[in-house]
Amino acid sequence: MNSPAVARRHRLFSSPSTFSSKSRTNLKYTPFAVRMGLREDGPSLAVVGVTGAVGQEFLSVLSDRDFPYRSIKMLASKRSAGKHLNFQGKDYVIEELNHDSFNGVDIALFSAGGSISKEFGPIAVDCGSIVVDNSSAFRMDENVPLVIPEVNPQAMEGIKVGSGKGALIANPNCSTIICLMAATPLHRRAKVIRMVVSTYQAASGAGAAAMEELELQTREVLEGKPPTCNIFNQQYAFNLFSHNAPVLSNGYNEEEMKLVKETRKIWNDMDVKVTATCIRVPVMRAHAESVNLQFEKPLDEDTAKDILKNAPGVVVIDDRASNKFPTPLEVSNKDDVAVGRIRRDVSQDGDHGLDIFVCGDQIRKGAALNAIQIAEMLL
């Protein structure tokens, strides 16, 4: 059963006011915002996996950004079909996802897991829909663009609503998006040749049920009860552990290798060296990442700070005097990625290395917001 606190966080089956257009305190203006809302000449939308944490955030971002649409289908599994959902003051009945769901749909936003995307994504494309997929199903397909709008918008050049052609566009993994939002502006200036990333990943990355279990475990541990461990096979509250993704034969887990492979594809650089260690931490919805960068060209920390201050979708929080730097709590429910601890890597000669600390909302920029920004570029 959803606790009230968790339900508020990811907005399951919300009241009419939840998705009304409202002001959101963003850290910085996002350049791809479109302000239109419901209109007859907008595209028709479908949200696949609408009852999940990211599916609910799709709706929140669509509302916050007044994304233009003439109709929207709420799609989920048979278990959720028939339930009612209120979006922007209108009541919708959730429909069961099937092979006929995409007739007349211009843009389909998918966040229902890789197996659903693999089955229904191509069907949607055949119907003429442009699919923005949040799963890992198509990310490494050489024919599918993997896009962060502030980083590589050129990858989806020529894909537009109204072209009469369906297409697939992949949303990168959350940890990749958050990392590259900060690393890319520096890469453009000095060319990153090696990147070492340590992630501290929130419960939201494992879905709404993991968020609920973290809250439940916290109460249980504080009350002296054994923690409920249904999502993870070990205590999550007041603990941290290696990311729960399967471990591969090379000793890396799948989450770590996503960061390696996706960075190379997004930067279109198969030579960049990337290594990662991914950790789950008892935080609700925002990831933190420690990133060490080695550059081909020199880049001093003051120049790096200026570059990041002017980067779209990035805010710098770097006050050494008061020991004020980014935190997951501070970026939760925010659009921008926060960067701090910007300092020269003293283990490298000259100005060829930097350390930075990055925080970003996993459900928002790490998933839903990035997908909606992609959709905005299709208009």
Secondary structure, DSSP 8 states (H G I E B T S, - for coil): ---HHHHHHHTTT--GGGGS------SS--TT-----B-TTS-EEEEETTTSHHHHHHHHHHHHTT--BSEEEEEE-TTTTT-EEEETTEEEE-EE--TTTTTT-SEEEE-S-HHHHHHHHHHHHHTT-EEEE-SSSSTT-TTS-B--TTT-GGGGTT--TTSS--EEEE---HHHHHHHHHHHHHHHHH-EEEEEEEEEE-GGGG-HHHHHHHHHHHHHHHTT-----SSSSS--TT--EE-SS-B-TTS-BHHHHHHHHHHHHHHT-TT-EEEEEEEE-S-SSEEEEEEEEEESS---HHHHHHHHHTSTTEEE--BTTTTB---HHHHTT-SSEEEEEEEE-TTSSTTSEEEEEEEEETTIIIIIHHHHHHHHHT-
